[in-house]
Amino acid sequence: MNKKNDLGIDFKEIEASYDQIKKRAYDSVVEWHWTKGFFSLEPYYSERNQFPKSKRIKNEPDQKFGHHKQGFDTKGRLVIELDFPFPFLDSVYKETFFDFDRLANCAVETKFGTNKSENNEVELRDLEYLDVFKYENGLLIEQYCIRPTFISFQDYFYDESNRLTEIKSFSEEYGEHVTKYSYDANGELDEIASTNRTYYKKLPRPFVKIAKDVENALYEDVVQSIRNEKIEEVVFSLFLSYPSTGFNLPPELYICTTKDKLRLFNENSKVHIAENELWQDVTEFQYHIYFGEKTDYRELYDLYLQALEMKNQYNKIVGLVVSVAKRLQENKTDLGLEITDDFLVMASDYDMNDTKKNFKKIHDKK
């Protein structure tokens, strides 16, 4: 059955109706608010995708990137969301419109993105996607996801307590996919999973305790991974490298032997050690260790990362790595290495933007 035709909605026709859709939406707005995070009509959208939930902020941000401007109608329904996806380009935004009156018992969501004509003179609005949410007795039962080149469907199922238990998704490109939702004894969401992936898992204990467990686990992983290498060379430095953006654990380890130091480092340089060009060449060090696939703490790391992603707290990963690096420096004999008198533990992002700042924290320098 062609559900696209059943709805009486055509992608190109909706795209050509941008001006009318925009006017109808803007005319219905009675209140505007700024938010940070993500909004969706899909239940448990943030949990499934590990995105921070939409949260209202008091004032218009100085930098609009990463924020949304939302417009509400007289019934308190969100009808417009402006998304500013580009740093330092506040004049460029995407518009999402929510129409609750176009189809009976449905919400129609359309997202338009900015584009330019070939001569770069006329600003156009391309329809990026069109979603139709169909409701019955207040519950979302079907979702039609219409894209420029394909259409997919999602059917929603609930238990006797009206808790979402299953989503069946289907598209011609990917076939059928089933996602299941389970709850704990208190009725709180416990897990979102498919046959080959877990999207969300409720934290089994307070976040502060998990954070401490992760620090201990990471310390243990680093020490054991280095010991497993059975390095016989004299070592000058251990470098912990983490992504410049995004959420990932564990960090990669680079070990600088005295031979690496002589080969890459100007001994007579008067440049501060944290700023020295030696650290731009960590990938040239003899030893590179990544234990992400071997660790016994993968599930613990994933729980921690899930919590951080849903709060958009990337800085906590940096803090974690720096804390472990400081602990390694203070307990360097745990590494089982033959080290120089001036042995250093260092940590920075892939782009080396944090080298100097982290050096001060790890080595208590002002």
Order of alpha helices (4+ residues) and beta strands (2+ residues): alpha-alpha-alpha-beta-alpha-beta-beta-beta-beta-beta-beta-beta-beta-beta-beta-beta-beta-alpha-beta-beta-alpha-beta-alpha-alpha-beta-alpha
